[in-house]
Amino acid sequence: MWGSYGRRMSRLDSDVPVVSAREVTKTFGSLTAVDRVSMEVHPGDVYGLLGPNGAGKTTFMRILFGLIRPDSGDLHLWGTSVQPNPVAALTAVAGFVETPQFYPYLSGRANLKLLAKLDGGESRHRVSDVLETVQLADRASDQVRGYSYGMVQRLGVAAALLRDPSLLVLDEPTNGLDPAGIRDMKALVRQLAEQGITILLSSHNMSEVDEICTKVAIMRRGQIAFDGSTQELRGRADRATRQLDTTDNRQALALVEGRAGVTRAKLQGGMVIFDADDRTVEQISRELVTAGLAIGTLNAPTTALETLFFRLTEPRPEEDAA
C-alpha cells in the first residue's frame, strides 16, 4: 500500500497537468456536443465539471476515457495523448461514465474479483480493502440485486479503486441518491482526495460541487462558461433570485426595476422575479411598505451560487430566437 501512496504523492508534486484539454470538439450530425473545450486539472484537484443535462459533460468524459474520438483538438493525461493509444494514457486512471453496471446475481465481492481478473488479476488482493473503503464490507457477500442505488454507486467507486488510480473520474456520482446516500458519497470523495487521489467529477448540482470541489468548470451547450476555483466562483455569486408577491405586483415591478442593485426583474407566474443581494432586498422591502404595498411573499428559492449557475447556463435570447 505504501508504494501506491508514494506514487500518488510524487504525482502530486509534479507540475504536469493531470488532464489537459485543448480545443476539444465532438459533433454528432448537426449537434455539437463538445465545442472547443479547453481546461486543465492539476494534481490534488477535486475538479467539478458542472452543467445541466445535455451540456456535454458525459461526452467529454467519454473522450477522456478514449471511448469516442474527438473530431478535433487534443486531450492529454500527464502529458500523454489519449489518442491514438488510450490504453497507454489511461494506466493511472479509473472511474465510470453514467451508472456502473454489475452482474446482479453475483455478490459485490464476486463482481469485484471478476473485474480484477479481467484487468489482469493483479488487483485481486485489493478487493477487501476497497470494499472497506466504500463501507460495503458488511454487504460484500450479498447479491448485487439486493443493493440500493447508493450501494451500487459505491460499488462502482470500489471497482475503480481496484486499479489504485491517481486520477478518479466519476460521472454524476450522487445522481438518484437519497439524502443519506448523497452524504455518504460526499464523505467518500473527500476521503479519497485526502489520500492523494486527483478527482474529476461531473454534476448538475451547484451546491454539491461548491461543497466538495476545489476547482470547477461550468459547461453550457458544449462550451465552457466558467473555469476557475470555487472561491472565484463564490466571489461572482453576489446576487440570488428573489420571488416577490404584493397587493399590486405591477406597481411593485416598476419600483423594483428602477432600483440600483437589481437585475433581470420581470413578472413571471403572477409574481415579481428579480436578482439582488440581501442589502438591496432590505431596502426594497422598506420602499414597498412606504409605497403602501403589502408584501405577501418575498423569498429566495435559490442561493446566490445557484442563481449564478442558471445565469451562466440558461439559453441566451438570440439562441431562443434561433
C-alpha positions as CSV (number, residue, x, y, z in Angstrom):
1,M,0.0,0.0,0.0
2,W,2.8,2.4,0.8
3,G,4.2,2.1,-2.8
4,S,1.0,3.2,-4.4
5,Y,0.6,6.1,-1.9
6,G,4.2,7.1,-2.6
7,R,3.5,7.1,-6.4
8,R,0.4,9.3,-5.8
9,M,2.5,11.8,-3.7
10,S,5.1,12.0,-6.5
11,R,2.4,12.8,-9.0
12,L,1.0,15.4,-6.6
13,D,4.4,17.1,-6.7
14,S,4.5,17.1,-10.5
15,D,4.0,20.3,-12.5
16,V,2.5,18.4,-15.4
17,P,-1.3,18.7,-15.5
18,V,-3.2,15.5,-14.8
19,V,-5.7,16.4,-17.6
20,S,-5.0,18.9,-20.3
21,A,-7.7,19.5,-23.0
22,R,-7.1,21.9,-25.9
23,E,-9.9,22.9,-28.2
24,V,-11.6,19.5,-27.9
25,T,-14.6,19.3,-30.2
26,K,-17.1,16.5,-30.9
27,T,-20.2,16.6,-33.1
28,F,-22.9,14.1,-33.8
29,G,-24.6,15.1,-37.0
30,S,-25.8,18.6,-36.6
31,L,-25.3,18.6,-32.8
32,T,-22.1,19.9,-31.4
33,A,-21.9,18.1,-28.1
34,V,-18.4,19.4,-27.1
35,D,-17.4,22.8,-28.6
36,R,-13.7,23.8,-28.4
37,V,-13.3,22.8,-24.8
38,S,-10.0,23.7,-23.1
39,M,-9.3,23.0,-19.5
40,E,-6.7,21.7,-17.1
41,V,-6.9,19.5,-14.0
42,H,-3.9,19.7,-11.7
43,P,-2.5,17.2,-9.2
44,G,-4.6,17.2,-6.0
45,D,-7.6,18.9,-7.5
46,V,-11.1,17.9,-6.8
47,Y,-12.4,19.3,-10.1
48,G,-16.1,19.6,-10.7
49,L,-17.5,19.6,-14.3
50,L,-20.8,21.3,-13.8
51,G,-23.7,21.8,-16.1
52,P,-27.3,21.0,-16.9
53,N,-28.3,17.7,-18.6
54,G,-27.2,17.9,-22.2
55,A,-24.4,20.4,-21.6
56,G,-21.7,17.9,-22.9
57,K,-20.2,16.7,-19.6
58,T,-20.7,13.0,-20.3
59,T,-19.4,13.3,-23.9
60,F,-16.3,15.0,-22.7
61,M,-15.7,12.2,-20.1
62,R,-16.2,9.6,-22.9
63,I,-13.5,11.3,-24.9
64,L,-11.2,11.3,-21.8
65,F,-11.7,7.6,-21.4
66,G,-10.9,7.0,-25.1
67,L,-14.4,5.6,-25.7
68,I,-15.0,8.1,-28.5
69,R,-12.6,10.1,-30.6
70,P,-12.9,13.9,-30.8
71,D,-13.3,15.5,-34.2
72,S,-10.6,18.0,-33.4
73,G,-8.4,19.1,-30.5
74,D,-6.1,17.3,-28.1
75,L,-6.6,15.7,-24.7
76,H,-3.6,14.6,-22.6
77,L,-3.2,12.7,-19.3
78,W,0.1,13.5,-17.6
79,G,1.4,14.7,-20.9
80,T,0.4,11.5,-22.8
81,S,-2.2,11.9,-25.6
82,V,-5.3,9.8,-25.1
83,Q,-5.4,9.2,-28.9
84,P,-4.5,7.2,-30.7
85,N,-3.5,4.8,-27.8
86,P,-5.9,5.3,-24.9
87,V,-4.5,2.2,-23.0
88,A,-1.1,3.8,-22.6
89,A,-2.6,7.1,-21.4
90,L,-5.1,5.6,-19.0
91,T,-2.8,3.4,-16.9
92,A,-3.3,5.5,-13.8
93,V,-7.0,6.4,-14.4
94,A,-10.2,4.7,-13.3
95,G,-13.8,5.6,-12.8
96,F,-17.2,5.3,-14.5
97,V,-19.3,7.1,-17.1
98,E,-23.1,7.0,-16.3
99,T,-24.4,4.3,-13.9
100,P,-21.9,1.5,-13.2
101,Q,-23.2,-2.0,-14.2
102,F,-22.7,-5.3,-12.4
103,Y,-23.9,-8.9,-12.5
104,P,-27.0,-8.8,-10.3
105,Y,-26.9,-12.5,-9.4
106,L,-23.3,-12.3,-8.1
107,S,-22.2,-10.8,-4.8
108,G,-20.4,-7.5,-4.5
109,R,-17.2,-9.3,-3.7
110,A,-17.6,-11.8,-6.6
111,N,-18.2,-8.9,-9.0
112,L,-15.0,-7.2,-7.9
113,K,-13.0,-10.4,-8.1
114,L,-14.2,-10.9,-11.7
115,L,-13.3,-7.4,-12.7
116,A,-9.9,-7.8,-11.1
117,K,-9.4,-11.0,-13.1
118,L,-10.5,-9.3,-16.4
119,D,-8.0,-6.5,-15.6
120,G,-5.1,-8.9,-15.3
121,G,-5.6,-10.3,-11.9
122,E,-3.0,-8.2,-10.1
123,S,-5.6,-6.2,-8.1
124,R,-7.4,-9.3,-6.6
125,H,-5.6,-8.7,-3.3
126,R,-7.2,-5.2,-3.1
127,V,-10.9,-6.4,-3.1
128,S,-11.3,-6.5,0.7
129,D,-9.6,-3.1,1.1
130,V,-11.7,-1.3,-1.4
131,L,-14.9,-2.8,0.0
132,E,-13.9,-1.5,3.4
133,T,-13.1,1.9,1.9
134,V,-16.6,2.3,0.4
135,Q,-18.2,0.9,3.5
136,L,-19.6,-2.2,1.8
137,A,-17.6,-4.9,3.7
138,D,-20.6,-6.0,5.7
139,R,-22.7,-6.5,2.5
140,A,-19.9,-7.9,0.3
141,S,-21.4,-11.4,0.3
142,D,-24.9,-10.2,-0.7
143,Q,-26.1,-10.4,-4.3
144,V,-25.9,-7.0,-6.0
145,R,-29.6,-7.4,-7.0
146,G,-30.4,-6.6,-3.3
147,Y,-28.3,-3.4,-3.2
148,S,-29.8,0.0,-3.1
149,Y,-28.9,2.5,-5.8
150,G,-26.5,4.2,-3.5
151,M,-24.7,1.0,-2.7
152,V,-24.3,0.3,-6.4
153,Q,-22.8,3.7,-6.9
154,R,-20.3,3.0,-4.1
155,L,-19.6,-0.5,-5.5
156,G,-18.7,1.4,-8.8
157,V,-16.2,3.5,-6.9
158,A,-14.8,0.3,-5.3
159,A,-14.4,-1.2,-8.8
160,A,-12.5,1.9,-9.9
161,L,-10.3,1.8,-6.8
162,L,-9.1,-1.7,-7.6
163,R,-6.7,-0.1,-10.1
164,D,-5.3,2.1,-7.4
165,P,-5.7,5.2,-9.6
166,S,-4.0,8.5,-9.4
167,L,-7.0,10.1,-11.2
168,L,-10.6,9.0,-10.4
169,V,-13.3,10.1,-12.8
170,L,-16.9,10.0,-11.6
171,D,-19.9,10.8,-13.7
172,E,-22.8,12.2,-11.6
173,P,-21.8,10.1,-8.6
174,T,-24.8,11.4,-6.4
175,N,-27.4,11.3,-9.1
176,G,-30.6,9.5,-7.9
177,L,-29.3,9.1,-4.4
178,D,-31.4,9.9,-1.3
179,P,-30.0,12.5,1.2
180,A,-28.2,9.8,3.2
181,G,-26.6,8.4,0.1
182,I,-25.5,11.9,-1.1
183,R,-24.0,12.5,2.3
184,D,-22.1,9.2,2.2
185,M,-20.8,9.8,-1.4
186,K,-19.6,13.3,-0.5
187,A,-17.7,11.9,2.5
188,L,-16.2,9.2,0.4
189,V,-15.0,11.7,-2.3
190,R,-13.4,13.9,0.5
191,Q,-11.7,10.8,2.0
192,L,-10.2,9.7,-1.4
193,A,-9.0,13.3,-2.1
194,E,-7.2,13.3,1.3
195,Q,-5.4,10.1,0.2
196,G,-3.8,11.9,-2.7
197,I,-6.2,10.9,-5.5
198,T,-7.0,13.7,-8.0
199,I,-10.7,13.6,-8.7
200,L,-12.7,14.8,-11.7
201,L,-16.4,14.5,-11.2
202,S,-19.4,15.7,-13.2
203,S,-22.6,17.1,-11.6
204,H,-25.6,19.3,-12.3
205,N,-25.9,20.3,-8.6
206,M,-24.1,23.6,-7.8
207,S,-24.3,23.3,-4.0
208,E,-22.8,19.8,-4.2
209,V,-19.9,21.0,-6.3
210,D,-19.3,24.0,-4.1
211,E,-19.2,21.8,-1.0
212,I,-16.6,19.2,-2.2
213,C,-14.7,20.7,-5.1
214,T,-11.6,22.9,-5.2
215,K,-12.0,23.8,-8.9
216,V,-14.9,23.9,-11.2
217,A,-15.8,24.3,-14.9
218,I,-19.3,25.1,-15.9
219,M,-20.5,23.9,-19.3
220,R,-23.4,25.2,-21.4
221,R,-24.3,23.8,-24.8
222,G,-20.9,22.1,-25.1
223,Q,-18.8,25.2,-24.2
224,I,-17.0,26.3,-21.0
225,A,-18.9,29.2,-19.4
226,F,-16.7,29.4,-16.3
227,D,-13.4,27.8,-15.3
228,G,-11.7,28.6,-12.0
229,S,-11.6,27.9,-8.3
230,T,-14.7,27.6,-6.2
231,Q,-13.5,30.6,-4.3
232,E,-13.5,32.6,-7.5
233,L,-17.0,31.3,-8.3
234,R,-18.3,32.4,-4.9
235,G,-16.9,35.8,-5.5
236,R,-19.0,36.2,-8.6
237,A,-22.1,34.9,-6.9
238,D,-23.3,38.2,-5.2
239,R,-27.0,38.0,-6.0
240,A,-29.7,35.5,-5.5
241,T,-33.0,35.2,-7.4
242,R,-36.0,36.6,-5.4
243,Q,-39.7,36.0,-5.6
244,L,-42.0,38.8,-4.6
245,D,-45.7,38.9,-4.3
246,T,-47.6,42.1,-3.2
247,T,-51.0,43.6,-3.3
248,D,-50.1,45.2,-6.7
249,N,-47.3,43.4,-8.5
250,R,-47.2,45.7,-11.5
251,Q,-46.5,48.7,-9.2
252,A,-44.0,46.6,-7.3
253,L,-42.2,45.7,-10.6
254,A,-42.0,49.3,-11.6
255,L,-40.4,50.1,-8.2
256,V,-38.0,47.1,-8.3
257,E,-36.9,47.8,-11.9
258,G,-35.8,51.3,-11.1
259,R,-33.8,50.2,-8.1
260,A,-30.0,50.2,-8.2
261,G,-28.5,46.7,-7.5
262,V,-31.4,44.9,-9.2
263,T,-31.1,42.9,-12.4
264,R,-33.4,40.7,-14.5
265,A,-36.6,42.0,-13.0
266,K,-39.8,40.7,-14.6
267,L,-43.3,39.4,-14.0
268,Q,-43.4,35.6,-14.1
269,G,-46.2,33.3,-13.0
270,G,-48.0,36.3,-11.4
271,M,-45.0,37.2,-9.2
272,V,-42.2,39.7,-9.5
273,I,-38.9,37.9,-10.1
274,F,-35.5,39.7,-9.8
275,D,-31.9,39.2,-8.8
276,A,-30.5,41.2,-5.9
277,D,-28.2,40.9,-2.8
278,D,-29.5,40.9,0.7
279,R,-28.9,44.5,1.4
280,T,-30.8,45.6,-1.7
281,V,-33.7,43.4,-0.7
282,E,-33.9,45.0,2.7
283,Q,-34.1,48.5,1.1
284,I,-36.7,47.3,-1.4
285,S,-38.9,45.9,1.4
286,R,-38.9,49.3,3.2
287,E,-39.7,51.1,-0.1
288,L,-42.6,48.8,-0.9
289,V,-44.2,49.4,2.5
290,T,-43.7,53.2,2.1
291,A,-45.5,53.0,-1.2
292,G,-48.4,51.4,0.5
293,L,-47.9,47.9,-0.8
294,A,-48.4,44.9,1.5
295,I,-45.9,42.1,1.0
296,G,-47.3,38.6,0.8
297,T,-44.2,36.7,-0.2
298,L,-40.5,37.7,-0.5
299,N,-38.1,34.8,-0.6
300,A,-35.1,33.4,-2.3
301,P,-35.8,30.0,-3.9
302,T,-32.2,29.6,-5.0
303,T,-28.9,30.5,-3.4
304,A,-26.6,33.1,-5.0
305,L,-24.4,30.3,-6.4
306,E,-27.4,28.6,-7.9
307,T,-28.6,31.9,-9.4
308,L,-25.2,32.4,-11.0
309,F,-25.3,28.8,-12.3
310,F,-28.6,29.4,-14.0
311,R,-27.4,32.7,-15.4
312,L,-24.3,31.1,-16.9
313,T,-26.2,28.1,-18.4
314,E,-29.6,29.3,-19.5
315,P,-30.1,30.0,-23.2
316,R,-29.4,33.4,-24.5
317,P,-32.2,35.4,-26.2
318,E,-30.5,35.0,-29.6
319,E,-30.4,31.2,-29.1
320,D,-34.1,31.1,-28.2
321,A,-34.9,33.1,-31.3
322,A,-32.9,30.6,-33.4
